[in-house]
Structures are given as structure tokens and as C-alpha cells.
């Protein structure tokens, strides 16, 4: 199970990178089209809508891998001065809080997706159903719940990362 969670998280992070790369290329194309509008070119229709949905998807793809690598932004001014038991308790509390927030986020996102689908709301320019963006992000978001739960199991000593896995430099 550990290899599946870590492997899938890594693949999702690469997918997030691909999505951001495509968003960047589309943005450059759109900006270039605007700059050359006098020559008959123009912006990519719906570029802002696509950036919005794509960025959300990329974030949900990146966060599980980031959490497994323990590479979230941290302020660790006093971390080294804390005794190991306190460090362990703080790590457990932070991971428990992250899991709770993630579950709440996915639950509310799922409800919003269903509401947008029922209302048949569409984006302004592309007339794309708004719920599609939510649906695209739901799979990596739901997988994120599994990842955050797995990290809690690792904190409690009930699971272990793959043997060949290395953590971020700070290791907390």
C-alpha cells in the first residue's frame, strides 16, 4: 500500500507540473495574440477560465506529494530546541489538523460540484460547465485524503514509507 500511495502521489505531482506547463504555454500564446491583435491575431478565448481550473487541478495534484515529502513551508525557529517527544507530538497534531482540513475541503468541494451541476452554471466565455473544473480536481483531492491519513499512520508507527524514499532536508 505504501508504494502505491507514494508512487501515485509522485505521478500526480508530475501531472500537476504538466498542467502548469500547458497553462504557461497557453498564457504566452494568449498574451502574444493580444500583442499582435493589429495583425489579425487575438487572445486565446477563455484563457482566464482555463487558468483558473488548471491551477486548481495542479494544486490538488501537488499537495499530496508535498505532504509526503514533508516539504510544506515551515517556521522552525525553535524546532531544534524542542525535546523529541514534543517534536513528535507537534508533528502528529499538525498532520491530524491537515487531514481534518483536507477532509472538510474535499467534502465541501464535492457539495459545491453537485450544486454547480444541478444549477447547470457555465463559465462566461467558453460556456464550459463550472462543475467540470471541480470534477477534474476531485480525484486528486480524494486521493489526498488517503495520503493525509497514511501520513497519520506513519506518525503513529502503524505504517512506513517505502524503503527507498527520502524526505525533504528538514525532515519534519
URZIJO-V345888 format. One line per field, one symbol per residue. burial: I if it has 16 or more other ideal C-beta (glycine too) atoms within 10 Angstrom, else O. A space follows every 10 residues. Layout:
BEGIN
burial: ???
END
This chain:
BEGIN
burial: OIOOIIOIIO OIIOOIOOII OOIOOIIOOI OOIOOOOOOO OOIIOIIOII IOIIOIIIII IIIIIIIIII OOOOOOOOOO OOOOOOOOOO IOOIIOOIIO OIOOOIOOIO OOIOOIOOOO OOIOOOOOII IOIIIIIIOI IOIIIIIIII IOOIIOOOOO IOOOOOOOOO OO
END
